[in-house]
Each structure stands twice: as C-alpha cells, then as structure tokens.
Amino acid sequence: MTTLCDLALEVLKTADAAKKAGLSRRAAEAWRANPQMPIGEPSAIPDRPARPARPVLISPTEMPRRRGQSAEARATLLHAVLHIELNAIDLAWDMIARFTGEKFPRAFYDDWVRVADEEGKHFGLLSDRVEQLGYCYGDFPAHDGLWEAAFTTRNDVSARLAVVPMVLEARGLDVTPGMIKRFAKIGDMESADILQIILEEEIGHVATGNRWFQFMCRKTNLDPKEYWQETVRKNFKGLLKPPFNEEARQQADMPSEYYIPLSFKENIKT
C-alpha cells in the first residue's frame, strides 16, 4: 500500500522542476482522496533533494541586481521567487517524511500536504509567467540559502519550524508587498496578481510553522517566545531584517515581541 512517506520521497527524488511541482500537487490530491492512507516510515531521506542541472547556484552576495522594467529584468526577479518555491515544495515534503518519529497527529500531515500543494501551485503560476516573458526556470542563477537552512536543522523539528517557516518564509511576507507594488507601478498586473496570491497563501504557511512550533513547546513544556528566540539565535546567522510586515505577521499569529528583539545586534549572541 502506498504511504504518505512514499509520496514524499517520490517528490524529493524527482529532479525535473516542472515534474516535481506537478507531482507535489498530485500527491496532495492522492492524500486528500484517501483518508485511510498510512503515514508510513521513510527510508533513506536524501539530505539534498534531486534538482535539475540548472540554474547555476552561486553565493547570495553574487546574485545579480534585479532592476529595470525590461522583460528580462522582470523575469529575473520572478525567477528568484520561482527558485524559492521549488525549494519550498521540497521543504514541505521533507518536513512530512523526516520527522515521523515525533508521532505528530494526522492534522500535522494535513497541514504540510496543503502547504506542499500550494507551493506546487505557486511554482506553476510563476513558471508560466516567466515563460510568457521569454525565459524559463534555470535561465538565471540562484542561491541555495533556503536549503542550507533546511540541512542545518535536519535533526531537530523545532529548529526546522523556528527557522524555515518562521524566519525565512516570514521574510517573504516582508518583501513581497514591495515586489507587488513594483510590478503594478509598471503596469505588469499579471505578475503582481500572481505575487498577491502567493503572499496571501504564504501567510498561512508561516502560521502553519508557528502552530506546530507552539505544539512542540507545549509537548516539551517550554516558553514559546523564549525558546523560539533561543533556537533562532542558535540556528540562524545574523539579524532579522526590518522593516517587517507586521500586519501579515500578525495574521500568521507571530507577535512582534518574538522577532523585533532579534533585529538588534545587542540581542544576538556571536
């Protein structure tokens, strides 16, 4: 019998980006269609998911500036988000398969399957738009920072929840409104509308990470704010960067007293 972990591993081991996104959506549909599907036990979860040969991965500091109104400039900016969405697909399925030993309730898997489905949708929307502009996934360089954070937290589900959805994906809530305004200002409403969809659904993804981090804190009898700040200091390098989209973060149930202290150097241990 096919298990949820079987579906997760199939996504993680698929290299082609478009196939990975489509498989993510079909796997989510299969899970929802079969309430009796077992979670299963994964075997040989890859430390790094399969990926296509392109894009070329470079240091974040070497990433080209994404300015201008040309089709290439707009495609370059969207491509950066597209690469994040591909990572997000793998992150959701890795979350599902990697931490089965925690014996989460079925609602945990329902939540992360939904996230994986929506990330697959986001990849498809962005991929289509980049192609309309004359380019495709892999045509521009990208960086691997998101998966590096996943690798660092691979042995600790609380750290994974604290850093990936609650720091890195929450950062997307801060920067996406500016991108939406930029595209709208130059009349590219197709791109702006796609980014608006992503922003609204990513609020739910950050909330999902927060919800299950809170679950782990209750399970271990730890203060959520103190433990989150301690975990972020330990597993995330540098400061959290303002300005923060406090409205979106509040919708994701992330109080400002969690993250604002970590935006000041004196509160970060070196």
N, C-alpha and C positions, 0 to 999 in steps of 0.2 A: 504493500500500500504506500502511495506517495505521502510524504510528510511535509510539513512546512519547512523543515530544515533542508529537505531535498530541493524544494523550490528555491530557497535562499541560495544554496550552493550553486545551483544552475545559473542563477543571475551572476553571482560573484565570479564564476568561471567562464563567463561569456565575454570575449574581448571586443567584438564589434559594438560600437557605441549605440547605434540605432537599434540593433538587435537586443542589446541589454535593456534599453528603455522599453521596448515593446514587450520583452519577456517579463519585465517587472510588472507591467500592467496586467498581463495575462495571469501571472502568478497570483496577484492580488485578487483577481476575479475568481480564480480557482479556489482560493482560501474562503472567500465570502460565500461561494456556492456550496461549500461542503462544511457545515458546522461540526461534523464529526472528524474532520481531518486531524490526525495526531500531530503534536509539535515535533516529535522525533528527537534524535540525538545526532548532532553533526559529526562528521569525520573529516579531519584534515582541512580545517578552515584556513584559507590562504591568508598570510599576513598582508599580502597585497593582492587586490582583485585583478583579474585579467583586464588588460587595456589594449586599445589599438596602438599601432606604431606611432601614430601622430595624434595629438600635437607633440612637438618637442617641449620637454619640461625644462624650465630654467628657474633661476633664483627669483623670488618675488621682487628683489631690488632691481632686477634686469628687465622686468616686464615693460613693454613699450607704453608710452603715454597714449591714452585714448581720447584724443581731442579732434575737433572738426566736425563738419556736417556731411562729409562725403559718405557714399555707401560703404567704403572700406572702413572709415572711422567708426561708423555706427555698427558695422558687422564685428569689428574688433572688440568693441565694448560688450555687445551681446554675447560674443564668443566667450568672454571671460565668465559671464554668468552661466552660459551653457556648460562650461567645464565644471563649474561648481555643482550644477545639477546632476551631472554624470557621477561626480563623487558622492553626491547626496543619495543617489539610488543605491550605490554600494554600501554607504554608511547605514542606511536603514536595514538592508538585508543582513549586513554584518552584525548589527545590533540584535536582530532576531536569532541568528544562528549561534553567535559567540557566547551568549550569556544564559543559555538554557539551564545551566547548573544552579542559577539563582531561584528556579522554580517560581517564576512570575505567574500571576493569574492570566487567564486567557485574554483579558482585556489589554494587557501589555502587548500581546502579539497583534490583536486587532488594531491597536493604535499605530504600531510601526509598519504594519502592512498598508494601512491607509496612507501613511507618510510615503512609503515606497511607491505606491500607486501615483500619488500626486507629483512626486519628483519625476517619475517617468513621463507624466503628462507635461510637466514644465519643460523637460528636455525636448519633447516633440514639438511643442509650440515654438520654442526658441530656435530649434534646428530648422524648422520650416521657414522662420523669418530670416535667419541668416542666409539660407539658400535663396530666398527672394531677393536678397541684396547682392547675390552673385558669389557667395562663398559657402563653405561647408565646415563642419567640425573638423579640426585638425589643421586648418589653413593658417592659424595664428599660434604663437607659443602660449604656454600656460605654466602655472606653477603647481607644486604638489603639497602646499602647506596644509590643506584640509586633511589629506590622507596621512600626512606625517603626525598630525594631532591624533588621528584615529589609532595609528600604530603605537604611539606613546601610551595610550590609555587602554590598550587591548586586554590587559589583565585586571581591570577594575571598572566595573559597570558604573559605579557612582562617579568616577573620574570622567568616563566617557560621556555621561549625561551632563555633567557640570561644564565640560569644555566644549564639546561639539555643538549640541543644540543651544546651550545656554550662554555660550560666549561667541563662537564662530558664526552660527546661524543667526543669533540675535544681532550680530554686526550687520547682517543683511537687512534687518529691519531699519537700521540707521541710514544706510547708504542708498537703498533702493528708491526712496521718495525723490532724492536728488536726480537720479537717473530718469525717473518718470518725467520730472519737470523738464529735464534737458531735451528729451525726445519730443515732448509736447511743444516746447518752445520753437522747435524747427519744423513742426508740422508732421512728425512721424508718429501718428497716433496708433498705427499698428503695433509698433514696438512698445509704446507707452502702455497700451491696453494689456499687452502680454505681461509686462512687468507689474502692472497693478494686480493682475490675477495672482502672480507669484507672491507678491507682498502679502496679500490677504491670506493666502494659504500658509505662508511661512510663519505667520503669527501663530497658527495652530500647531505648527511643528515645534516651535520654541516652547509653547505651552505643554506639548506632549513631553518634551525633555524635562521640563520643570516638574510636571506632575509625577513622573516616575523617579526623579531625584528626591522629591518630597517623600514618596513611598519608601525609598531606601533609608531615608533619615528616620522615619517612624519605625522601620524594621530594626534599626540599629540604635534607636534612642539618642539621636544626635540632633543638635540645634541646626535647622536647615541653613540659616543665613551664615552662621559661623563656619559650618562645615563646607558650604559652597565656597566661601571666600578662601578658606584654608586649602581646599582642593584646587581652586583656580591658581592660587599663588604657587602651588607645588607643580602644577602640570601645564601652565601657560606662561610663556615668556613675555615680559613686557607689560605695559599698561593697557587697560581697556580705553579705547579712544572715543572721547566725546567729539561732536555733540551726539547725544543719544536721542532716539525717537521714543521719548518716554510714553507717549500715548499708545504706540504699538506694543511696547514692552509691558505696559500695564494690562493691555488686553491679553498678553501671554502670561499674566499673573507673576510678573517679575518686578517686585518693588524696587524703587530707585536706591533704597538703602543697601541693597545687595551689591550693586555694581558700581555706583558712583565712588565709594571709597577706594576701589581698585583702579581708579583713573588718576590717582595722586601718587607720585613717586614715593613719598614718605610711608605709604601704606603697603609697598611692595618689598618683600624680602629679596635681597640679592645674594 
